[in-house]
Amino acid sequence: MSTILLETYIAAPIEVCFDAARDVGLHLGSAAGTGERVIRGRTTGLFERGEEITWQARHFGVRQRLTVRITELDFPRFFADEMVRGAFKAMRHEHYFAASGTGTLMTDKFMYETPFWVFGKIFDTLLLKKHMTDFLMRRNQFLKAVCEQRARGESR
């Protein structure tokens, strides 16, 4: 299983960051480069525990669908989503939030397993891990900008 661990400091309150990370519209905004859209499930608002959503996006020139379920939620510290259906053999994304100074430390732990035995491992090593890391980093920078704007009282 591969793991990507990212930490992002956000100059905004923990509740603002937690809600932004589970906001459907902000997720779509952060993934605009892949043409991501909702195929099934909540299309606006905040994900809640037990909800499923199916995303469709283009990665590596191929249209992909991924259905995830919010399996755990502990406001405002933690939530996790896990793949129900999709291209991975398995996938779990843990989102941690901790008050830190005058802001929030947001930590992503993204764990996944590729199918196709050794071929999947080669694909992961050569392309997938970097692609997913870049995707998550872009998402986090987008969320950071939105949360910091909101903390300053600006709208977005």
C-alpha positions as a Markdown table, in Angstrom:
| # | Residue | x | y | z |
|---|---|---|---|---|
| 1 | Met | 0.0 | 0.0 | 0.0 |
| 2 | Ser | 1.3 | 3.5 | -0.9 |
| 3 | Thr | 0.9 | 6.4 | 1.5 |
| 4 | Ile | 1.1 | 10.2 | 0.8 |
| 5 | Leu | 1.4 | 12.4 | 3.9 |
| 6 | Leu | 1.0 | 16.2 | 3.5 |
| 7 | Glu | 0.8 | 18.9 | 6.1 |
| 8 | Thr | -0.6 | 22.4 | 5.3 |
| 9 | Tyr | -0.6 | 25.3 | 7.8 |
| 10 | Ile | -3.7 | 27.5 | 7.3 |
| 11 | Ala | -4.1 | 30.9 | 9.0 |
| 12 | Ala | -7.8 | 30.3 | 9.8 |
| 13 | Pro | -9.8 | 28.7 | 12.7 |
| 14 | Ile | -10.0 | 24.9 | 12.8 |
| 15 | Glu | -13.8 | 24.9 | 12.2 |
| 16 | Val | -13.5 | 27.0 | 9.0 |
| 17 | Cys | -10.8 | 24.6 | 7.7 |
| 18 | Phe | -12.7 | 21.4 | 8.6 |
| 19 | Asp | -15.9 | 22.6 | 6.9 |
| 20 | Ala | -14.0 | 23.8 | 3.8 |
| 21 | Ala | -12.4 | 20.4 | 3.4 |
| 22 | Arg | -15.7 | 18.7 | 3.2 |
| 23 | Asp | -17.5 | 21.2 | 1.0 |
| 24 | Val | -18.6 | 19.8 | -2.3 |
| 25 | Gly | -18.2 | 23.1 | -4.2 |
| 26 | Leu | -14.7 | 23.7 | -2.9 |
| 27 | His | -13.7 | 20.2 | -3.8 |
| 28 | Leu | -14.9 | 20.8 | -7.3 |
| 29 | Gly | -13.1 | 24.1 | -7.5 |
| 30 | Ser | -9.9 | 22.6 | -6.3 |
| 31 | Ala | -10.1 | 19.9 | -8.9 |
| 32 | Ala | -11.1 | 22.1 | -11.9 |
| 33 | Gly | -8.0 | 21.0 | -13.8 |
| 34 | Thr | -9.3 | 17.5 | -14.1 |
| 35 | Gly | -12.8 | 18.5 | -15.1 |
| 36 | Glu | -14.2 | 16.8 | -12.0 |
| 37 | Arg | -17.9 | 16.7 | -11.5 |
| 38 | Val | -20.5 | 14.9 | -9.3 |
| 39 | Ile | -22.2 | 11.9 | -11.0 |
| 40 | Arg | -24.2 | 10.7 | -7.9 |
| 41 | Gly | -24.7 | 12.0 | -4.4 |
| 42 | Arg | -24.5 | 15.4 | -2.8 |
| 43 | Thr | -23.9 | 18.2 | -5.2 |
| 44 | Thr | -23.7 | 21.1 | -2.7 |
| 45 | Gly | -23.0 | 21.7 | 0.9 |
| 46 | Leu | -21.0 | 19.6 | 3.4 |
| 47 | Phe | -20.3 | 15.9 | 3.4 |
| 48 | Glu | -21.7 | 14.1 | 6.4 |
| 49 | Arg | -20.8 | 10.7 | 7.9 |
| 50 | Gly | -22.3 | 7.8 | 5.9 |
| 51 | Glu | -22.8 | 9.7 | 2.7 |
| 52 | Glu | -21.6 | 8.4 | -0.7 |
| 53 | Ile | -20.6 | 10.5 | -3.6 |
| 54 | Thr | -19.4 | 9.5 | -7.1 |
| 55 | Trp | -16.9 | 11.8 | -8.8 |
| 56 | Gln | -16.0 | 11.7 | -12.5 |
| 57 | Ala | -12.7 | 13.3 | -13.6 |
| 58 | Arg | -10.0 | 12.9 | -16.3 |
| 59 | His | -6.7 | 11.6 | -15.1 |
| 60 | Phe | -3.9 | 10.5 | -17.5 |
| 61 | Gly | -6.3 | 11.3 | -20.4 |
| 62 | Val | -8.8 | 8.7 | -19.2 |
| 63 | Arg | -12.2 | 9.4 | -17.7 |
| 64 | Gln | -12.3 | 7.9 | -14.2 |
| 65 | Arg | -15.2 | 7.4 | -11.8 |
| 66 | Leu | -14.6 | 7.1 | -8.0 |
| 67 | Thr | -17.3 | 6.4 | -5.5 |
| 68 | Val | -16.3 | 7.2 | -1.9 |
| 69 | Arg | -18.1 | 7.0 | 1.5 |
| 70 | Ile | -17.5 | 9.2 | 4.4 |
| 71 | Thr | -16.8 | 6.5 | 7.0 |
| 72 | Glu | -15.7 | 8.6 | 10.0 |
| 73 | Leu | -16.4 | 12.1 | 11.1 |
| 74 | Asp | -15.4 | 13.8 | 14.4 |
| 75 | Phe | -16.0 | 17.6 | 14.0 |
| 76 | Pro | -13.7 | 19.5 | 13.8 |
| 77 | Arg | -10.7 | 17.2 | 14.2 |
| 78 | Phe | -11.0 | 14.3 | 11.7 |
| 79 | Phe | -12.9 | 12.7 | 8.9 |
| 80 | Ala | -12.1 | 9.8 | 6.5 |
| 81 | Asp | -13.4 | 8.8 | 3.2 |
| 82 | Glu | -12.9 | 5.4 | 1.6 |
| 83 | Met | -13.4 | 4.1 | -1.9 |
| 84 | Val | -16.5 | 2.0 | -2.5 |
| 85 | Arg | -15.9 | 1.7 | -6.3 |
| 86 | Gly | -13.1 | 2.9 | -8.6 |
| 87 | Ala | -9.8 | 2.3 | -10.2 |
| 88 | Phe | -7.8 | 1.7 | -7.1 |
| 89 | Lys | -7.7 | -1.8 | -5.5 |
| 90 | Ala | -8.2 | 0.1 | -2.2 |
| 91 | Met | -8.2 | 3.8 | -1.1 |
| 92 | Arg | -8.6 | 5.6 | 2.2 |
| 93 | His | -8.1 | 9.4 | 2.7 |
| 94 | Glu | -7.8 | 10.6 | 6.3 |
| 95 | His | -8.1 | 14.3 | 7.0 |
| 96 | Tyr | -6.7 | 15.6 | 10.3 |
| 97 | Phe | -7.1 | 19.1 | 11.8 |
| 98 | Ala | -5.3 | 20.5 | 14.8 |
| 99 | Ala | -5.4 | 24.1 | 16.2 |
| 100 | Ser | -1.9 | 25.4 | 15.9 |
| 101 | Gly | -1.0 | 28.9 | 17.1 |
| 102 | Thr | -3.4 | 31.3 | 15.4 |
| 103 | Gly | -4.4 | 28.8 | 12.7 |
| 104 | Thr | -4.8 | 25.2 | 11.8 |
| 105 | Leu | -2.5 | 22.4 | 10.8 |
| 106 | Met | -4.3 | 20.3 | 8.2 |
| 107 | Thr | -2.8 | 16.8 | 7.6 |
| 108 | Asp | -3.8 | 14.5 | 4.8 |
| 109 | Lys | -2.9 | 10.8 | 4.9 |
| 110 | Phe | -3.8 | 9.3 | 1.6 |
| 111 | Met | -3.4 | 5.5 | 1.4 |
| 112 | Tyr | -4.1 | 3.5 | -1.7 |
| 113 | Glu | -3.3 | 0.2 | -3.4 |
| 114 | Thr | -3.1 | -0.2 | -7.1 |
| 115 | Pro | -4.5 | -3.2 | -9.0 |
| 116 | Phe | -2.7 | -5.3 | -11.6 |
| 117 | Trp | 0.0 | -6.7 | -9.3 |
| 118 | Val | 3.5 | -5.8 | -10.4 |
| 119 | Phe | 2.3 | -3.6 | -13.3 |
| 120 | Gly | 0.3 | -1.5 | -10.9 |
| 121 | Lys | 3.3 | -1.1 | -8.6 |
| 122 | Ile | 5.5 | 0.0 | -11.6 |
| 123 | Phe | 2.8 | 2.5 | -12.7 |
| 124 | Asp | 2.6 | 3.8 | -9.1 |
| 125 | Thr | 6.3 | 4.3 | -8.9 |
| 126 | Leu | 6.7 | 5.9 | -12.3 |
| 127 | Leu | 3.6 | 8.1 | -12.4 |
| 128 | Leu | 0.7 | 7.7 | -10.0 |
| 129 | Lys | 2.3 | 8.7 | -6.7 |
| 130 | Lys | 3.6 | 12.0 | -8.1 |
| 131 | His | 0.3 | 12.7 | -9.8 |
| 132 | Met | -1.7 | 12.1 | -6.7 |
| 133 | Thr | 0.7 | 14.1 | -4.5 |
| 134 | Asp | 0.5 | 17.0 | -7.0 |
| 135 | Phe | -3.3 | 16.7 | -7.1 |
| 136 | Leu | -3.6 | 16.8 | -3.3 |
| 137 | Met | -1.1 | 19.7 | -3.0 |
| 138 | Arg | -3.1 | 21.8 | -5.5 |
| 139 | Arg | -6.3 | 21.0 | -3.5 |
| 140 | Asn | -4.7 | 22.0 | -0.2 |
| 141 | Gln | -3.4 | 25.3 | -1.6 |
| 142 | Phe | -6.8 | 26.0 | -3.0 |
| 143 | Leu | -8.4 | 25.3 | 0.4 |
| 144 | Lys | -5.7 | 27.3 | 2.2 |
| 145 | Ala | -6.5 | 30.4 | 0.1 |
| 146 | Val | -10.3 | 30.1 | 0.6 |
| 147 | Cys | -10.0 | 29.5 | 4.4 |
| 148 | Glu | -7.6 | 32.4 | 4.8 |
| 149 | Gln | -9.9 | 34.7 | 2.8 |
| 150 | Arg | -12.8 | 33.7 | 5.0 |
| 151 | Ala | -10.7 | 34.2 | 8.2 |
| 152 | Arg | -10.0 | 37.8 | 7.0 |
| 153 | Gly | -13.7 | 38.3 | 6.4 |
| 154 | Glu | -13.5 | 38.3 | 2.6 |
| 155 | Ser | -16.1 | 36.2 | 0.7 |
| 156 | Arg | -15.4 | 33.4 | -1.8 |
